[in-house]
Amino acid sequence: MKLKRLRAITVSMALLWGAAVQGMEAPADVPGWRAIEWGMPLSDALALFAGVRIIQARKTEIAGCYFQYAVPISVLGEDWDAWLCENREDQTIVAVNIEKGYRGAFFFDKDLTASRVLEQLFADMSDDFGRAHRYWGNCFNVLGNPTKQFRWYFSSTTITFLYRDTTRDWGMLRFEPPTGRPEFGPGVCGTPPVDLP
C-alpha cells in the first residue's frame, strides 16, 4: 500500500514539474553540446572555446566521464565547468558533464558544490528542450539523502538533469549520444522511472 502511494506521489510530482511547459514545443533534435558534435576529436573541441583549462593533472574517470579538460561556464550567475568526456582509445568527445565545485576526486564540498539555481535551471531546460521524457523519483544516494533525475531523449543526444542530493542542492547535467546501455536511476530507487506524457 505504501509503495502504491509513493508511486502516485512520484507521478504527481513529475507531472507538476512538467506542467509549466505543456505548451512548449521541443526541438526536433539536439546534435551535441554547443558547437561540440559527438565523435569530434578532442583537439578540435579544445579549439572551439577560449579559457579551456586542465582541471586535473591526469585523466581520470569520474561520474562516467573520462576527462582532463573543462570549459568554464556560467550557469545563471554561478561558476560551473563543462567536462569534455573522452573516448579512452581515440580521444574523441563522447559526452559533456556539467558540474559545479570540482576539486579533485572528492568534489562534494558543501560550499563549492551546492547550487542556488537548480530549480531555475530545470525550468530553463524545460523551456529549451520541452517536457522531460522520463523521471526517476523516490531514490536515495549513498548518504541516504533523496535524489531525482530527469531525462530528455533526442535522436542525436540524451540529456540528463540529475539532482545528486536534493537536501544539499547538488546537481549536474550530462549531454551524450544515445548509448543503448541499460538505464539506472540516481541511486537506490524504490519505484521504477516514470515515462512522462
C-alpha positions as CSV (number, residue, x, y, z in Angstrom):
1,M,0.0,0.0,0.0
2,K,2.8,2.4,0.9
3,L,4.6,1.6,-2.4
4,K,1.5,2.4,-4.4
5,R,1.1,5.7,-2.5
6,L,4.7,6.6,-3.1
7,R,4.4,5.8,-6.8
8,A,1.3,8.0,-7.0
9,I,3.2,10.9,-5.3
10,T,6.2,10.4,-7.6
11,V,3.9,10.5,-10.7
12,S,2.2,13.6,-9.3
13,M,5.5,15.4,-8.7
14,A,6.7,14.5,-12.1
15,L,3.6,15.9,-13.7
16,L,3.8,19.1,-11.7
17,W,7.4,19.6,-12.8
18,G,6.2,19.4,-16.4
19,A,3.0,21.3,-16.0
20,A,4.7,24.7,-16.7
21,V,6.0,23.5,-20.1
22,Q,3.0,21.7,-21.5
23,G,2.6,24.3,-24.3
24,M,6.4,24.3,-25.2
25,E,7.5,22.7,-28.3
26,A,10.6,20.6,-28.1
27,P,13.4,20.9,-30.7
28,A,13.5,18.2,-33.4
29,D,17.0,17.2,-32.3
30,V,19.9,18.3,-30.2
31,P,23.1,17.5,-32.2
32,G,25.6,17.8,-29.3
33,W,26.5,20.4,-26.8
34,R,27.1,24.0,-28.0
35,A,29.4,23.6,-31.0
36,I,30.6,20.1,-30.0
37,E,29.5,17.2,-32.1
38,W,29.8,13.6,-30.8
39,G,32.9,11.9,-32.1
40,M,34.7,15.2,-32.6
41,P,38.5,14.9,-31.9
42,L,39.4,16.4,-28.5
43,S,41.8,18.8,-30.2
44,D,39.0,20.2,-32.4
45,A,36.8,20.6,-29.3
46,L,39.5,22.4,-27.4
47,A,39.9,24.9,-30.3
48,L,36.2,25.9,-30.0
49,F,36.4,27.6,-26.6
50,A,38.5,30.3,-25.0
51,G,39.6,29.6,-21.5
52,V,39.6,25.8,-21.6
53,R,41.7,24.6,-18.7
54,I,43.3,21.4,-17.5
55,I,41.1,20.6,-14.5
56,Q,43.1,17.6,-13.2
57,A,46.8,16.6,-13.7
58,R,46.0,13.3,-15.3
59,K,42.9,11.9,-17.0
60,T,40.6,10.1,-14.6
61,E,37.0,8.8,-14.9
62,I,34.6,10.4,-12.5
63,A,30.8,10.2,-12.8
64,G,31.0,8.3,-16.1
65,C,33.3,10.9,-17.6
66,Y,37.0,10.2,-18.6
67,F,38.5,13.6,-18.8
68,Q,41.2,16.1,-18.1
69,Y,39.9,19.3,-19.7
70,A,37.0,21.6,-18.8
71,V,35.3,24.6,-20.3
72,P,34.5,27.2,-17.5
73,I,30.9,28.3,-18.0
74,S,28.4,30.5,-16.1
75,V,25.1,28.9,-15.2
76,L,22.7,31.5,-14.1
77,G,25.5,33.5,-12.5
78,E,27.2,30.5,-10.8
79,D,30.7,29.2,-11.9
80,W,30.4,25.7,-13.3
81,D,32.6,23.6,-15.6
82,A,31.8,21.6,-18.7
83,W,33.9,18.5,-18.6
84,L,35.0,17.2,-22.0
85,C,34.4,13.5,-21.7
86,E,36.7,11.5,-24.0
87,N,36.8,8.0,-25.5
88,R,39.9,6.4,-23.9
89,E,41.0,4.9,-27.2
90,D,40.8,7.7,-29.8
91,Q,40.5,10.9,-27.7
92,T,37.1,11.9,-29.3
93,I,34.3,13.6,-27.4
94,V,31.7,11.1,-26.2
95,A,29.8,13.3,-23.6
96,V,29.9,16.6,-21.7
97,N,29.3,16.6,-17.9
98,I,28.4,20.0,-16.5
99,E,29.5,20.1,-12.9
100,K,29.9,22.7,-10.1
101,G,32.6,22.9,-7.4
102,Y,35.0,20.2,-8.6
103,R,38.2,20.0,-6.6
104,G,39.6,16.5,-7.3
105,A,38.1,13.1,-6.7
106,F,36.2,14.3,-3.6
107,F,34.3,17.1,-5.1
108,F,31.2,17.3,-2.9
109,D,32.1,20.4,-1.0
110,K,29.0,22.0,0.6
111,D,30.4,25.5,-0.1
112,L,31.5,24.8,-3.7
113,T,29.1,22.2,-5.0
114,A,25.8,23.4,-3.6
115,S,23.8,25.4,-6.2
116,R,21.1,28.0,-5.6
117,V,19.9,27.8,-9.2
118,L,18.9,24.2,-9.8
119,E,15.1,24.9,-9.8
120,Q,15.5,27.8,-12.3
121,L,18.0,25.7,-14.4
122,F,15.4,22.9,-14.6
123,A,12.7,25.4,-15.7
124,D,15.1,26.9,-18.3
125,M,15.9,23.4,-19.7
126,S,12.2,22.6,-19.9
127,D,11.8,25.8,-21.9
128,D,14.6,24.9,-24.2
129,F,14.0,21.1,-24.6
130,G,10.3,20.7,-23.7
131,R,9.0,18.4,-21.0
132,A,11.4,15.8,-19.8
133,H,10.7,12.3,-21.2
134,R,11.5,10.2,-18.2
135,Y,11.6,10.9,-14.4
136,W,13.2,8.9,-11.5
137,G,11.9,9.8,-8.1
138,N,11.8,8.1,-4.7
139,C,15.6,7.5,-4.9
140,F,18.3,7.9,-2.4
141,N,22.1,8.3,-2.6
142,V,24.8,6.6,-0.6
143,L,24.3,9.2,2.2
144,G,20.7,8.3,2.4
145,N,19.6,11.6,1.0
146,P,16.9,12.0,-1.7
147,T,17.9,12.2,-5.3
148,K,15.9,12.6,-8.5
149,Q,16.7,12.5,-12.2
150,F,15.1,13.8,-15.4
151,R,16.0,12.7,-19.0
152,W,15.3,14.0,-22.5
153,Y,15.8,11.7,-25.4
154,F,16.6,13.1,-28.9
155,S,17.9,11.2,-31.9
156,S,21.4,12.5,-31.5
157,T,21.6,13.4,-27.8
158,T,20.4,12.2,-24.4
159,I,20.3,14.9,-21.8
160,T,20.3,14.1,-18.1
161,F,19.4,16.5,-15.3
162,L,20.5,14.9,-12.0
163,Y,19.8,16.1,-8.5
164,R,22.6,14.2,-6.8
165,D,21.4,15.3,-3.4
166,T,18.2,17.4,-3.1
167,T,18.9,18.3,0.6
168,R,22.3,19.7,-0.2
169,D,21.4,21.2,-3.6
170,W,24.0,19.2,-5.5
171,G,23.2,18.7,-9.2
172,M,24.8,18.1,-12.6
173,L,23.9,17.8,-16.3
174,R,25.1,15.3,-18.9
175,F,24.8,15.6,-22.6
176,E,25.7,12.4,-24.6
177,P,24.8,10.5,-27.6
178,P,22.3,7.6,-27.1
179,T,24.2,4.7,-25.7
180,G,21.8,1.7,-25.8
181,R,23.1,0.7,-22.4
182,P,20.6,-0.2,-19.6
183,E,19.4,2.8,-17.6
184,F,19.7,3.1,-13.9
185,G,18.2,5.7,-11.6
186,P,20.2,8.2,-9.5
187,G,21.0,5.8,-6.5
188,V,18.7,3.3,-5.0
189,C,15.1,3.8,-6.2
190,G,12.0,2.5,-4.5
191,T,9.9,2.8,-7.6
192,P,10.6,2.4,-11.4
193,P,11.1,5.5,-13.6
194,V,8.0,7.3,-15.0
195,D,7.7,8.0,-18.7
196,L,6.2,11.4,-18.9
197,P,3.4,12.2,-21.4
